[in-house]
Amino acid sequence: MVIFDSEFGAYMCERCNLHYNTSELARECENWDMHHNSCNLRISRQSVEVASRKYPV
């Protein structure tokens, strides 16, 4: 279940704990993780954690 992490200020995928600016992206990440037992680079590269890095993926 996608939750809003108020301490982080973004929606969190409970499967991989990545944060997203929209609940739709977090839900898409969670659905992928659940069905494929892995992370999808196309989705995870949109996470807040990756976006805040100095060098893009």
trRosetta pair geometry for C-beta under 8 A, 3 or more apart (Angstrom, degrees):
i j d omega theta_ij theta_ji phi_ij phi_ji
1 14 6.1 28 58 4 55 143
1 30 7.7 152 -34 -170 3 162
2 11 5.5 13 177 -179 110 113
2 12 7.0 161 -157 73 64 45
2 13 6.6 -31 -107 -98 81 48
2 14 7.1 -147 -93 -11 31 93
2 23 5.5 122 128 -156 146 85
2 26 4.3 113 -135 117 123 117
2 27 5.0 -68 -34 -72 144 72
2 30 5.8 -134 -65 -12 87 149
3 11 7.1 164 87 -152 30 67
3 12 5.6 -20 66 55 80 96
3 14 6.5 67 6 -60 103 108
4 10 7.6 -151 -149 122 66 18
4 11 5.5 -46 -99 -96 61 67
4 12 7.6 134 -128 9 14 83
4 23 7.6 -51 -71 -84 89 104
5 8 4.0 20 110 33 121 110
5 9 7.3 -40 93 12 79 23
5 10 6.2 -4 53 65 99 59
5 11 7.2 139 10 -129 81 15
5 12 4.5 61 -28 -25 119 125
5 19 6.3 -81 38 -110 134 116
6 9 7.0 36 -163 -78 33 46
8 12 6.9 87 52 -62 145 114
8 19 5.3 -124 139 -104 143 155
8 48 7.4 141 163 77 113 156
10 19 3.9 86 92 173 128 112
10 20 6.0 167 169 67 113 26
10 21 5.8 -60 -132 -88 106 40
10 48 5.0 -142 -38 -32 175 149
11 19 6.6 141 73 -158 39 66
11 20 5.1 -34 69 66 96 83
11 21 7.4 13 21 111 94 7
11 22 6.6 -38 21 114 137 19
11 23 4.7 175 -103 -93 162 58
11 25 7.3 134 73 66 125 85
11 26 3.9 -115 124 -22 115 153
12 17 6.3 -10 -171 -147 111 47
12 18 7.2 164 -147 84 65 32
12 19 5.1 -34 -92 -97 74 72
12 20 7.7 162 -87 18 26 73
12 26 6.3 64 75 -140 8 133
13 16 5.3 10 101 45 122 83
13 17 6.7 -88 77 -30 75 11
13 18 5.3 12 34 53 114 79
13 19 7.8 -146 10 -78 74 27
13 20 7.2 61 -30 -8 94 112
13 26 5.0 -162 -61 -160 74 76
13 29 4.2 -82 -80 102 148 121
13 30 4.5 -168 -143 -65 93 83
13 33 6.6 118 168 1 131 145
14 17 7.2 29 -140 -75 27 58
14 30 6.6 39 36 -115 73 122
15 29 7.5 -165 51 132 113 86
15 30 5.3 143 2 -131 116 69
15 33 3.8 149 111 115 152 148
15 34 6.1 -129 -82 -57 150 74
16 29 6.8 -99 37 160 121 114
16 33 5.5 -148 -27 -103 107 148
16 39 5.6 79 -103 -87 161 112
16 44 7.4 -59 112 -103 155 117
18 26 7.9 -168 92 -119 81 77
18 29 6.2 -109 67 178 119 159
18 39 7.8 93 -17 -131 140 129
18 44 5.8 -133 -93 -134 173 85
18 47 4.1 -68 177 -122 118 145
18 48 7.7 160 175 34 76 75
18 49 6.0 -103 -140 16 84 123
19 26 7.5 -22 -153 -94 36 113
19 47 6.0 101 63 -168 50 92
19 48 4.3 -32 93 30 103 122
19 49 6.4 112 37 -28 89 88
20 23 7.6 146 89 -88 113 17
20 25 3.9 -156 -176 93 149 116
20 26 4.3 -160 40 -57 124 81
20 29 6.7 175 -37 -5 138 137
20 46 6.6 35 -125 116 102 95
20 47 5.8 -76 -78 -118 73 59
20 48 6.5 -163 -93 -23 22 88
21 25 7.0 45 50 33 65 140
21 48 6.6 125 -50 -71 76 98
22 25 4.8 94 66 6 91 99
22 26 7.1 -159 97 -2 50 87
23 26 5.5 -57 -148 43 39 113
23 27 6.0 42 153 -23 71 106
24 27 5.7 -54 -146 37 28 111
24 28 6.3 31 153 -20 63 105
25 28 5.6 -52 -145 35 32 113
25 29 6.4 35 153 -20 64 105
25 43 6.9 159 -167 -160 83 88
25 46 5.7 -114 -153 110 140 130
25 47 8.0 179 144 -86 126 55
26 29 5.7 -52 -149 36 31 114
26 30 6.3 30 153 -18 64 108
27 30 5.7 -54 -145 38 31 111
27 31 6.3 33 156 -20 65 106
28 31 5.9 -53 -146 36 29 111
28 32 6.5 29 155 -17 62 106
28 43 5.7 -156 116 -125 106 129
29 32 5.9 -58 -151 36 28 109
29 33 6.2 27 155 -18 65 110
29 39 7.5 -1 -158 -140 93 82
29 40 7.2 -145 -123 40 63 100
29 43 4.8 167 -90 151 79 133
29 44 6.7 103 -125 -75 117 67
29 47 7.6 71 -91 -78 155 102
30 33 5.7 -54 -144 37 30 113
30 34 6.2 29 158 -20 65 109
31 34 5.8 -57 -146 37 28 111
31 35 6.3 10 163 -5 65 113
32 35 6.3 -71 -145 45 25 98
32 36 5.7 -23 176 22 67 120
32 38 7.8 -66 146 80 92 66
32 39 7.4 71 111 -146 118 35
32 40 4.6 -57 167 -13 157 124
32 43 6.0 177 18 6 155 158
33 36 6.9 -76 -124 55 15 83
33 37 7.2 54 -180 -108 53 19
33 38 7.1 -144 -124 71 56 25
33 39 6.3 3 -92 -90 93 57
34 37 7.9 6 -172 -66 14 53
36 40 7.3 79 57 -58 151 95
39 43 7.3 -134 -178 70 76 105
39 44 4.9 33 170 -46 120 142
40 43 4.3 61 80 16 106 108
40 44 6.3 158 76 -10 52 91
41 44 5.9 -59 -127 47 29 102
41 45 5.8 36 170 -29 66 108
41 57 7.5 -142 -166 137 100 138
42 45 6.6 -52 -146 25 17 110
42 46 7.9 11 150 -14 49 106
43 46 6.2 -70 -173 30 38 108
43 47 7.9 56 137 -44 66 89
44 47 5.4 -17 -166 -16 55 119
44 50 6.6 108 144 -27 72 141
45 50 5.2 -124 -147 129 43 163
45 56 7.9 60 -169 -173 108 86
45 57 5.0 -127 -123 65 107 129
46 50 7.2 34 23 62 9 126
46 51 7.2 20 -168 -51 35 112
47 50 4.9 89 60 12 87 98
47 51 6.7 -155 93 -5 43 91
48 51 5.6 -59 -140 42 31 112
48 52 6.1 28 161 -21 66 111
49 52 6.2 -63 -150 34 23 107
49 53 7.4 39 148 -38 57 95
50 53 5.7 -37 -162 3 40 117
50 56 7.7 63 162 -143 93 60
50 57 5.7 -41 -161 -9 122 124
53 56 7.0 143 82 -89 106 33
53 57 7.4 71 58 -39 147 83
